[in-house]
Amino acid sequence: MTSDQFRRNSENYCYRHPDRQSFVLCQRCLRTICPECQTPAAVGVVCPECMKEQQKAQSPAQKKAERRWSRARPMALAASGGRPIVTYAIIVLTAFVFLLQLIPVLGPQVENALLFWAPYLYSQGAFQPWRLVTVALVHSGFWHVGLNMLALWLIGRSLEPLLGRWRFLTLYVLSAVGGSVAVALLSPLTPVVGASGAIFGLFGALLIIGRHIGANITGIAIILGINLVIGFIPGFNVSWQAHIGGLLTGLAIGFLFTRTKKKSQRTVQILLLAAVAAVLVALLFVPVLI
């Protein structure tokens, strides 16, 4: 990089390392920062200077909560290498499935094979439980898949390095299942598509974890509230049932993660996650028993 290039495009280079090109902005000061200068925050990343200012403004309780969470965070960062690999993999897989949906003749078959419709769980000879998860791979249109994957990218690049790959993937999958379960209970005759349940689960977990470490979660809460309200507005044609189910599942798992952060609690954490999955499966039997 020459000095002329930097002067012409300084906004594309890290303000602390002018020789490093980047397109990631600090969420507080909006200056460009390179990977070395990025610290994951509740949403997005912050630069070292803003992090110092934020730490100075923290109350004793917030500092204590952050110290408690940081004991588990290095393990997660080491496991994931700091890169949201799972997030990228889900986006690529979902985009691939959407491209298949665009192919004439094949597209409708792909959608019909992966969408969620409650009768497929209860009809004799047509038991297809995989639809609880595969519903997150099919979407109704470009804006549907685009907005969901944008939300996944925005949340995943911060949340996945914090949790680790397997915890993040477990959260995403169980949240998708939670959304499908809510649809089966509240709107059993409505076929649905989309990753909204899983995305709302990520929002819920991020809300709990952000609150636990003392981060400012106002922005997350506002975005979450707006998206929940949209689900109840006639004409938007979105499944508020999946939103609620995914959100509640994400809140539960986020709380679970904050209480089982230590390495010595890994077995307990796995058992509790299995219990969450068991509860979701048990809820599917409610319509049968009624």
Residue, then its C-alpha position, 0 to 999 in steps of 0.5 A: m500500500t502506498s501513502d497515496q492509496f491511504r490518503r485517497n481511501s483512508e476510510n478503508y484502512c484500520y485507523r490504528h494500522p494504516d497498512r491493513q485494509s478492512f471494511v469492518l467498523c467499530q460499532r461505537c465510533l464507526r472507524t475502520i478496524c482490522p481483525e487484530c483491533q476487533t473485540p466482539a461486543a453484544v452486537g458487532v465489534v468495538c475498537p480498543e479505544c472504545m473498549k477502554e472507555q466502555q470499561k471505565a464507565q462500567s459499574p462494579a457489578q458490570k465488571k464483576a459479571e464480565r470477569r465471570w463470563s470471561r473465564a469461559r470465553p477464552m475456551a470458546l475463542a480457542a475452539s472457534g479460532g475467532r472466526p464464525i465458521v458455522t455462521y458462514a457455513i449456514i449462510v452458504l448452505t441456505a443460499f445453495v438451497f434457495l438457488l435450488q428453489l429457483i430452478p423450474v420444476l426442481g424448486p417446488q419439489v425442494e421446498n415441499a421436501l423441506l418445509f414444515w407442516a404439522p400433519y407430517l408429524y402426526s399422519q400415519g405413514a408420513f412421519q417426517p421429523w427432519r422438517l422441524v430443522t430443514v424448514a430453516l433452509v427454505h425461504s419464500g423469496f429473495w427478501h425473505v432469505g436475504l434479511n434472515m441471512l443478514a441477521l444471521w451474519l450480523i449476530g453470528r460474527s459476534l455470538e459464535p466466537l463468544l460461544g464456540r462453534w458447537r454451542f452456537l450450532t446447537l443454539y441455532v438448531l434447537s431454536a429452529v426446532g422451537g419455532s417449528v414446535a410452536v407452529a405445530l401447537l398454535s397453527p398446526l394446519t399452516p405450512v411454513v418456511g424460513a429461518s426466522g425461528a432460529i434467528f429469533g433464538l439467536f436474538g434471545a440468547l444474545l439478549i440474555i448473554g449481553r445482559h449477563i456481561g453488562a452490555n448495553i442491550t437496548g438496541i437489541a431489545i428494540i430490534l427484537g421488539i420491532n420484529l415481533v410486532i411485525g409478525f402480528i401485522p396483517g399483510f406481512n404473511v410471517s409466522w409469529q408462532a415460529h418467532i415466539g417459539g424460537l425466541l423462548t428457546g433462545l432465551a432458555i438456552g442463553f440462560l443455560f449458557t450463562r449458568t454453565k460457563k466453566k469447563s468443569q460444567r461441560t457435562v452439566q451443560i450438555l445434559l441441560l441442552a439435551a433436556v431442552a431438546a427433550v422438552l421440545v419433543a415432549l411438547l409435540f405430543v400435546p396435540v395427540l393427548i388433547 
